[in-house]
Amino acid sequence: MNERNIALRRALFKAVVAIAIVVIIATSLLWWREGIYLPRAFMLVVMMLGGNNSLLELDSRQTDTQVMATFIAVVRILVMALAAATILDFILRQRLPMLYTRRSKRMQNHVILCGLGNVGYRVAHELQRFDTEVTVVELDPSGPFVHLVTEQGIPVLFEDARKTEVLVKAGLERASSVVACTNNDLTNVEIALDAREVRPDIRIVMRLFDQGLASKIVHSFDIDAAFSASALAAPAFAAAAVDPSVRDSFYVGDVLFVHSVFEVPEGSPLTHQSVWDIWGKYDVNTLMFTNSAGVGSWHPSPTLHIPGDSTITVVGPYESVQHLQADHGIIDPAARVKHETVPVKQEDGPTAQPGQAG
C-alpha cells in the first residue's frame, strides 16, 4: 500500500470518528435539553445528518438545539464533499494509469524514465528539449514534481518500476532507452537488469550515488552509462569556488574542461587576437561575445577580432583558459590556479560492519 492510500484511509478514519462524536454529542443534547428518549434522539440526529429536520420542529425548540441542528447541517455538507472527493480520487487513480498506458502503447523510440525526484524531473525536462517522448514511472502519486510533468503532457505510471510488467506496460519493447533515476542505487540496478533481460539491445542509463560502483556496474553488467550526480557536480563546485569566471565544468578523460565567461576591457591585448588565433594558440573555443548592451553574438567568425568592452564566453581545458587570461592581462599570472590532470584513483571505501553506520 503506497503512502497516498495510507493517508486517504487515515483521513477517512478521522472523518468517521468525528461523525460518531457529533452523533453522540447531539443525541445526548436532545436527551438532556429536550427530554427526548435516547433511541428517538439518536434517530432524529441520524435523520438530520441525512438532511431531514422536519420531525424535530426546530421553531419550537431551544436555542441550543437550533445551533446543534445548524452545526449538523454543516457536518453533512463536509461529509458529502469528502465522499465526493474520495470517489473522484479513486476513479482518477484507476483510470489515469489506463489512459497513460494506452498512450505509452502508441509511443515509438521513447525514453522510459524511472523516478521523478529532483534529478528525474530535470532529466524529463531536458529530454523534452531534445524533442524526445518520455514515459515516467513513479511510485509516489503525491510527489512534488508529478503535477509539473502531467501539465506538460508527459504520461506517468504510478507503479513500481522494479516490476518487469510495469516496464513492459510503459512500452519497453518499443522504447529507445531506459533511465533508472530513483534515489536508491539498488533499485536503479534492479530496474536496469530487468530491462536488459527483456530487451538486451536497449540503451540503459543509470543514476548511482557511488561513482566507484557506477564504474563497476558499467563494465560488469554491460550498462551503457552510469552517472553519479555528486561526481558530476563536484568539478563544477570546485572550479567555481577557485575561479569566478567558471560557469560550468566537466572532464574529458582526465582533462578538466571549463565553460568560462570573463570581461575583455577596452584596450586589452586580447583585442588584437582573432577567434582563430585563440583556438590555434590556446586550443580554446570561442562560443559567444556579449557587448556592453547585453546583446550576444553566437559562433563568431574565425577571422573576427575579439571586441573590447565585451564579455567573452569560451570552452576549453582549464589550464589553457587560464593561460589565455594570464597572457592578456585578464588575470594576474601569479594568481593562476594550478590544476593537476593526474587521474583520480577510485578506491573502495571501508565496508560497513553490522551495527556500524554505512
C-alpha positions in Angstrom: 0.0 0.0 0.0 1.5 3.4 -1.0 1.6 6.5 1.1 -1.3 8.1 -0.8 -3.6 5.2 0.1 -2.4 5.2 3.7 -3.1 9.0 4.0 -6.6 8.6 2.5 -7.5 5.8 4.9 -6.3 7.9 7.8 -8.4 10.8 6.6 -11.5 8.6 6.3 -10.9 7.1 9.7 -10.7 10.6 11.3 -13.9 11.6 9.4 -15.8 8.6 10.7 -14.6 9.2 14.3 -15.6 12.9 14.0 -19.1 12.0 12.8 -19.5 9.5 15.6 -18.5 12.1 18.2 -21.0 14.6 16.6 -23.8 12.0 16.7 -23.1 11.1 20.4 -23.0 14.8 21.5 -26.1 15.7 19.5 -28.1 12.7 20.8 -27.1 13.5 24.4 -28.0 17.2 23.9 -31.5 16.2 22.7 -32.0 13.8 25.6 -30.7 16.3 28.2 -32.1 19.7 26.9 -35.3 18.5 25.2 -36.1 15.4 27.2 -36.3 13.2 24.2 -36.0 9.5 24.7 -32.4 8.3 23.7 -33.3 5.9 20.9 -35.6 8.6 19.3 -33.0 11.3 19.9 -30.5 9.1 18.0 -32.9 8.6 15.2 -33.6 12.3 14.9 -29.8 13.1 14.8 -29.3 10.5 12.0 -32.2 12.0 10.0 -30.7 15.4 10.4 -27.4 14.2 9.1 -29.5 12.9 6.1 -31.0 16.4 5.6 -34.4 15.8 7.2 -35.2 18.2 10.1 -39.0 18.1 9.8 -39.6 15.7 12.7 -37.7 17.9 15.2 -39.8 21.0 14.6 -36.9 23.4 15.2 -39.0 26.5 15.6 -40.4 25.3 18.9 -37.0 24.1 20.2 -34.5 25.8 22.4 -31.6 27.8 21.0 -29.1 25.2 21.9 -31.0 22.6 19.8 -31.3 25.0 16.8 -27.5 25.7 16.9 -26.9 22.0 17.1 -29.1 21.4 14.0 -27.2 24.1 12.1 -23.9 22.5 13.0 -25.1 19.1 11.9 -26.1 20.6 8.5 -22.5 21.9 8.1 -21.1 18.5 9.0 -23.4 16.9 6.4 -22.1 19.2 3.7 -18.5 18.4 4.7 -19.2 14.7 4.7 -20.7 14.9 1.2 -17.7 16.8 0.0 -15.3 14.3 1.5 -17.2 11.4 -0.1 -17.2 13.1 -3.5 -13.5 13.8 -3.3 -12.8 10.2 -2.2 -14.8 8.7 -5.1 -13.2 11.1 -7.6 -9.7 10.2 -6.3 -10.5 6.5 -6.6 -11.8 6.9 -10.2 -8.8 9.0 -11.3 -6.3 6.6 -9.7 -8.0 3.7 -11.5 -8.5 5.4 -14.9 -5.4 7.6 -15.3 -2.9 4.7 -15.4 -5.1 3.1 -18.0 -5.1 6.2 -20.1 -1.3 6.7 -19.7 -0.8 3.0 -20.6 -2.8 3.4 -23.8 -0.7 6.5 -24.7 2.5 4.6 -24.0 1.4 1.8 -26.3 1.3 4.4 -29.2 4.8 5.7 -28.5 7.8 4.6 -30.5 11.5 5.1 -29.7 10.6 6.9 -26.5 12.5 7.1 -23.2 11.3 5.3 -20.1 12.3 7.5 -17.1 12.1 5.7 -13.7 11.9 8.0 -10.8 10.6 11.6 -10.6 12.6 13.2 -7.9 14.8 16.4 -8.3 17.1 14.7 -10.8 14.4 12.8 -12.5 12.3 15.9 -13.2 15.2 17.7 -14.7 16.0 14.7 -16.9 12.4 14.7 -18.1 12.6 18.4 -18.8 15.9 18.1 -20.8 14.5 15.1 -22.8 11.6 17.3 -23.9 14.1 19.9 -25.0 15.6 17.2 -27.2 12.1 16.7 -28.7 12.0 13.2 -27.3 8.9 11.5 -26.0 9.0 10.3 -22.4 7.0 7.9 -20.2 7.6 8.3 -16.5 7.3 5.5 -13.9 6.9 6.9 -10.4 5.8 5.1 -7.3 4.5 8.1 -5.3 1.5 9.9 -6.9 1.9 12.7 -4.4 5.5 13.5 -5.5 6.4 17.2 -5.7 7.0 17.1 -9.5 4.1 14.9 -10.6 1.8 17.8 -11.4 4.5 19.6 -13.3 5.1 16.8 -15.7 1.4 16.0 -16.2 0.8 19.6 -17.1 3.4 19.2 -19.8 1.5 16.2 -21.2 4.1 13.6 -20.1 2.3 10.3 -19.2 3.1 9.0 -15.7 2.5 5.4 -14.5 2.2 5.3 -10.7 3.7 1.9 -10.2 6.8 0.1 -9.0 9.4 0.3 -11.8 11.2 -2.8 -10.3 8.4 -5.0 -11.7 9.2 -6.1 -15.2 5.5 -6.0 -16.2 5.4 -2.3 -15.3 8.4 -1.6 -17.7 6.6 -3.6 -20.4 3.4 -1.5 -19.7 5.5 1.6 -20.2 6.4 0.4 -23.7 9.8 -1.3 -23.1 9.5 -3.3 -26.2 9.4 -0.1 -28.4 11.5 2.3 -26.2 14.9 3.5 -27.3 16.3 3.7 -23.8 15.6 3.3 -20.1 16.8 5.9 -17.5 16.9 4.5 -13.9 16.9 7.7 -11.9 15.4 6.9 -8.5 17.2 7.9 -5.3 18.2 4.3 -4.4 21.2 2.6 -6.0 19.9 -0.9 -5.6 16.6 0.0 -7.1 18.3 1.5 -10.1 20.4 -1.6 -10.6 17.4 -3.8 -10.4 15.5 -1.7 -13.0 18.4 -1.8 -15.3 18.9 -5.6 -15.1 15.2 -6.3 -15.6 15.1 -4.0 -18.6 18.2 -5.7 -20.0 16.6 -9.1 -19.6 13.6 -8.2 -21.7 15.5 -6.0 -24.2 19.2 -7.0 -24.5 19.6 -4.3 -27.1 18.1 -1.4 -25.3 20.2 1.6 -24.1 20.3 1.9 -20.3 21.4 4.9 -18.3 21.6 4.8 -14.5 22.0 7.2 -11.7 24.2 6.0 -8.9 25.4 7.8 -5.8 28.6 5.8 -5.6 30.9 6.7 -8.5 33.1 3.7 -7.8 30.1 1.4 -8.0 29.0 3.2 -11.2 32.2 2.3 -12.9 32.0 -1.3 -11.9 28.3 -1.6 -12.9 29.1 -0.3 -16.4 31.8 -2.9 -17.0 30.2 -5.9 -15.2 26.6 -5.7 -16.4 27.0 -4.2 -19.9 25.3 -1.0 -18.9 25.6 1.8 -21.4 26.2 4.6 -18.9 26.1 5.1 -15.1 26.4 8.5 -13.6 26.9 9.7 -10.1 25.2 13.1 -9.7 27.6 14.1 -6.9 30.6 13.2 -9.1 29.3 15.2 -12.0 28.6 18.2 -9.8 31.9 18.1 -7.9 34.2 19.6 -10.7 31.7 22.5 -11.2 31.6 23.3 -7.5 35.3 23.1 -7.1 36.2 25.1 -10.2 33.6 27.8 -9.4 35.0 28.1 -5.9 38.5 28.9 -7.1 37.7 30.8 -10.3 34.8 33.3 -10.6 34.8 33.1 -14.4 33.9 29.4 -14.4 30.2 28.7 -15.1 30.4 25.0 -15.6 33.0 22.2 -15.9 33.4 18.6 -16.9 36.1 16.1 -17.5 37.1 14.7 -20.9 39.2 11.8 -19.9 41.5 13.2 -17.2 41.4 16.8 -18.5 39.2 19.3 -16.8 37.3 21.4 -19.4 35.5 24.6 -18.3 32.9 26.9 -19.6 34.3 30.3 -18.7 32.8 33.8 -19.0 35.0 36.9 -18.5 35.2 40.6 -19.5 37.5 41.9 -22.1 38.3 45.5 -21.2 38.8 48.2 -23.9 42.5 48.3 -24.8 43.2 44.7 -23.7 45.9 42.9 -25.7 43.3 40.3 -26.3 41.5 42.7 -28.7 44.4 42.2 -31.1 43.7 38.4 -31.4 41.2 36.8 -33.7 38.9 33.9 -32.8 41.2 31.7 -35.0 44.3 32.9 -33.1 42.8 31.9 -29.8 41.9 28.5 -31.0 45.2 27.9 -32.7 47.4 29.0 -29.8 45.4 28.1 -26.7 43.1 25.3 -28.0 40.2 27.3 -26.6 36.9 27.6 -28.5 35.1 31.0 -28.5 31.4 30.4 -28.2 29.9 33.9 -27.8 30.5 37.6 -27.4 28.2 39.9 -25.5 28.5 43.6 -25.9 28.0 46.3 -23.2 24.3 46.5 -24.1 23.9 42.8 -23.3 23.4 41.7 -26.9 25.0 38.3 -27.6 26.6 37.1 -30.8 26.9 33.3 -31.1 29.5 31.4 -33.2 31.7 34.4 -34.2 33.6 34.2 -37.5 37.2 32.8 -37.1 38.6 36.0 -38.7 36.7 38.2 -36.2 39.0 40.0 -33.7 38.0 40.0 -30.0 35.9 43.2 -29.4 36.9 45.4 -26.5 34.4 46.3 -23.7 32.6 43.0 -24.2 32.1 39.7 -22.4 33.5 36.6 -24.0 32.3 33.0 -23.5 34.8 30.2 -24.1 35.2 26.5 -23.6 38.4 24.6 -23.3 40.9 22.9 -20.9 41.1 24.8 -17.7 44.9 25.3 -17.9 44.5 26.7 -21.4 41.8 29.1 -20.4 43.9 30.4 -17.5 46.9 30.7 -19.8 44.8 32.8 -22.3 43.6 35.1 -19.5 47.1 35.5 -17.9 48.8 36.3 -21.3 46.3 39.1 -22.0 46.0 40.8 -18.6 42.6 39.4 -17.7 44.1 37.8 -14.6 47.4 38.2 -12.8 49.8 35.5 -14.0 50.8 34.9 -10.3 47.1 34.3 -9.5 46.8 31.3 -11.9 45.4 28.3 -10.1 47.2 25.0 -10.8 45.0 22.0 -11.6 46.6 18.6 -11.8 45.5 16.4 -14.6 46.6 13.2 -12.8 43.8 10.6 -13.0 42.0 10.2 -9.7 42.2 6.7 -8.4 38.9 5.1 -7.5 39.2 3.2 -4.3 36.6 1.2 -2.5 35.7 2.6 0.9 35.6 0.6 4.1 32.9 -2.0 4.3 30.4 -1.2 7.0 30.1 -3.9 9.6 26.8 -4.8 11.3 25.9 -2.2 13.8 28.0 0.4 12.1 26.9 3.4 10.0 27.2 2.9 6.3 
